[in-house]
Amino acid sequence: MARRPAPERNRWAVEQLGLRPGSRVLEFGCGGGAAAQLVLDRLCGGSVLAIDRSATAVARAAERNRAAVDAGVLTVRQVPLADLDVPAGSFDVAFGVDVNLFWTTSAEPELSVLRDALAPGGTLLIAYGPAPGPERRAALLERVRGAVAAHGFVDAEVVEAARGSGVRARA
């Protein structure tokens, strides 16, 4: 089966992660597994846990990345982010692309899970594709940045480019 190309917003997001050898990565809202595939292509050692609340998305992500699942480098689970239960400090990097709950709700339970799941100094990226209109994009990103900062993340900053935008912070 030929590899399907990943959307540009996913490529941009993965470029922002600063992956290092041995990185332990959490992708929340993994959808069909395109971003996980990009992370796996860059990962030298390490592991990826990709989660989504949708059974269909999880099945597609696992199928798209079957070799990595079979090799034990990628685990794909059906679970809402708010219900994820992992030991504290399990991940060096956590990211999601186009997960709208961060700007449509307070995302309090999800941000608490992420804060606990990330190792101290770990990177959080909440990324979106290009939003229509600069005012709307700025408002969306500021809402997300404020929520991230209010939940104990430090150095919360808006990052933008033509291919995507988001909020990056450290645990």
Secondary structure as UniProt FT lines:
FT   HELIX           8..15
FT   TURN            21..22
FT   STRAND          24..28
FT   TURN            31..32
FT   HELIX           34..42
FT   STRAND          47..52
FT   HELIX           55..64
FT   HELIX           66..71
FT   STRAND          74..78
FT   HELIX           81..83
FT   TURN            88..89
FT   STRAND          91..97
FT   HELIX           101..104
FT   HELIX           108..117
FT   STRAND          118..128
FT   HELIX           134..150
FT   TURN            151..152
FT   STRAND          154..161
FT   TURN            162..163
FT   STRAND          164..170
//
